[in-house]
């Protein structure tokens, strides 16, 4: 079936537009500067550098104020900072000698690793000194690195307290899991931090929602009993409940309803960070950051540029060979090939695939494989009595024996915890999946048997 010039022209324009978006970007003006709104490539530490941070067990003290009965209080000082009459104070170590042991150090390391996983950090190194508790953490250098580092020194202590007495009503032991959810309303998207309680916590929470309410006494005076929901002693919200909650889920609104994608993304990030802190567990030891240094990539970028340059030269030679041998449909193949590369790169960006040095091998494989497929396609269409569907079918059949096992291997690699292997798997998975679908579409839309025969 002969394709119309309009159909081919539109297909080519779409592919060119995709190439421009992928290779150049989409730029909008933000705060007086033109910025690319496409997600950045996530580079592994050996390509993009790393942030090396050092944490020590804190030796700081905190001031504790006691009332006349010896109870801890937060209201024992006058406005000028002096103690009220009958009150006493002492400077108490944040970390007692009892908590400074190897078991707690190992627990702290495990919690930090869990936090890094919860924050989506796919590559990291955590080294622990079992004697001093000192830890060295390496994470990739990117736009989120500072936020990641700031979350590692939190204790992660979740508490629901009586606002008046400071009695702890619920804590981390009552939490099953915390997560970020969001929904659409008439005024925009609302982001929530959902805290789901376990069986025992659900019962406690239901009783709390029956007790901490707003009510009116016989004299007509409104009385409100509030709870304070805190993380590491900092209040996230003070509230009361309008109705009994029996499903064991506490939804906390993060920010406000918004239609701005930037604000929504920011709220989602905040919710995920807090959820990750709560889910990872409470640190048994308080740490403090003592060193924060940037480490250059272990691979010289010059080597990468040379590899890219060599690949580019080889492709240009291959494209010239196509044009000399296959004329018009060689142009279609070049455009289709570049479109495949562009779409794959966009998928890598939006799927947050980490590009490591090892993953470059996977990318080279995809470039070679796609070149071979389009070369074989050109040869098939150059034959007499070539049929479009037969060419597609024969191409799939010819390369299935190669791509099927590679795709299975890619899926297996993707779920491995070692980044060099999982990075290879993710790049291969997206590349092969896109190639299989994309090839069928472009051949059907661009290649016309009657026009491409020699």
Rosetta blueprint (number, residue, H / E / L):
1 X L
2 X L
3 X L
4 X L
5 X H
6 X H
7 X H
8 X H
9 X H
10 X H
11 X H
12 X H
13 X H
14 X H
15 X H
16 X H
17 X H
18 X H
19 X H
20 X H
21 X H
22 X H
23 X H
24 X L
25 X L
26 X L
27 X E
28 X E
29 X E
30 X E
31 X L
32 X L
33 X E
34 X E
35 X E
36 X E
37 X L
38 X L
39 X L
40 X L
41 X L
42 X E
43 X E
44 X L
45 X H
46 X H
47 X H
48 X H
49 X L
50 X E
51 X E
52 X E
53 X E
54 X E
55 X E
56 X E
57 X E
58 X L
59 X L
60 X L
61 X E
62 X E
63 X E
64 X E
65 X E
66 X E
67 X L
68 X L
69 X L
70 X L
71 X L
72 X E
73 X L
74 X L
75 X L
76 X L
77 X E
78 X L
79 X L
80 X L
81 X L
82 X L
83 X E
84 X L
85 X L
86 X L
87 X L
88 X E
89 X E
90 X E
91 X E
92 X E
93 X E
94 X L
95 X L
96 X L
97 X H
98 X H
99 X H
100 X L
101 X L
102 X H
103 X H
104 X H
105 X H
106 X H
107 X H
108 X H
109 X H
110 X H
111 X H
112 X H
113 X H
114 X H
115 X H
116 X H
117 X H
118 X H
119 X L
120 X L
121 X L
122 X L
123 X L
124 X E
125 X E
126 X E
127 X E
128 X E
129 X L
130 X L
131 X L
132 X L
133 X L
134 X L
135 X E
136 X E
137 X E
138 X E
139 X E
140 X E
141 X L
142 X L
143 X L
144 X L
145 X H
146 X H
147 X H
148 X H
149 X H
150 X H
151 X L
152 X L
153 X L
154 X L
155 X L
156 X L
157 X L
158 X E
159 X E
160 X E
161 X E
162 X E
163 X L
164 X L
165 X L
166 X L
167 X L
168 X E
169 X E
170 X E
171 X E
172 X H
173 X H
174 X H
175 X E
176 X E
177 X E
178 X E
179 X E
180 X E
181 X E
182 X E
183 X E
184 X E
185 X E
186 X L
187 X L
188 X E
189 X E
190 X E
191 X E
192 X E
193 X E
194 X E
195 X E
196 X E
197 X E
198 X L
199 X H
200 X H
201 X H
202 X H
203 X H
204 X H
205 X H
206 X H
207 X H
208 X H
209 X H
210 X H
211 X H
212 X L
213 X L
214 X E
215 X E
216 X E
217 X L
218 X L
219 X L
220 X L
221 X L
222 X E
223 X E
224 X E
225 X L
226 X L
227 X E
228 X E
229 X E
230 X E
231 X E
232 X L
233 X L
234 X E
235 X E
236 X E
237 X E
238 X E
239 X E
240 X L
241 X L
242 X L
243 X L
244 X L
245 X L
246 X L
247 X L
248 X L
249 X E
250 X E
251 X E
252 X E
253 X E
254 X E
255 X E
256 X E
257 X E
258 X E
259 X L
260 X L
261 X H
262 X H
263 X H
264 X H
265 X H
266 X H
267 X H
268 X H
269 X H
270 X H
271 X H
272 X H
273 X H
274 X H
275 X H
276 X H
277 X H
278 X H
279 X H
280 X H
281 X L
282 X L
283 X L
284 X L
285 X L
286 X L
287 X E
288 X E
289 X E
290 X E
291 X E
292 X E
293 X E
294 X E
295 X E
296 X L
297 X L
298 X L
299 X L
300 X L
301 X H
302 X H
303 X H
304 X H
305 X H
306 X H
307 X H
308 X H
309 X H
310 X H
311 X H
312 X H
313 X H
314 X H
315 X H
316 X H
317 X H
318 X H
319 X H
320 X H
321 X H
322 X H
323 X H
324 X H
325 X H
326 X H
327 X L
328 X H
329 X H
330 X H
331 X H
332 X H
333 X H
334 X H
335 X H
336 X H
337 X H
338 X H
339 X H
340 X H
341 X H
342 X H
343 X H
344 X H
345 X H
346 X H
347 X H
348 X H
349 X H
350 X H
351 X L
352 X L
353 X L
354 X E
355 X E
356 X L
357 X H
358 X H
359 X H
360 X H
361 X H
362 X H
363 X H
364 X H
365 X H
366 X H
367 X H
368 X H
369 X H
370 X H
371 X H
372 X H
373 X H
374 X H
375 X H
376 X H
377 X H
378 X H
379 X H
380 X H
381 X H
382 X L
383 X L
384 X L
385 X L
386 X L
387 X L
388 X H
389 X H
390 X H
391 X H
392 X H
393 X H
394 X H
395 X H
396 X H
397 X H
398 X H
399 X H
400 X H
401 X H
402 X H
403 X H
404 X H
405 X H
406 X H
407 X H
408 X H
409 X H
410 X H
411 X H
412 X H
413 X H
414 X H
415 X L
416 X L
417 X L
418 X L
419 X H
420 X H
421 X H
422 X H
423 X H
424 X H
425 X H
426 X H
427 X H
428 X H
429 X H
430 X H
431 X H
432 X H
433 X H
434 X H
435 X H
436 X H
437 X H
438 X H
439 X H
440 X H
441 X H
442 X H
443 X H
444 X H
445 X H
446 X H
447 X L
448 X L
449 X H
450 X H
451 X H
452 X H
453 X L
454 X L
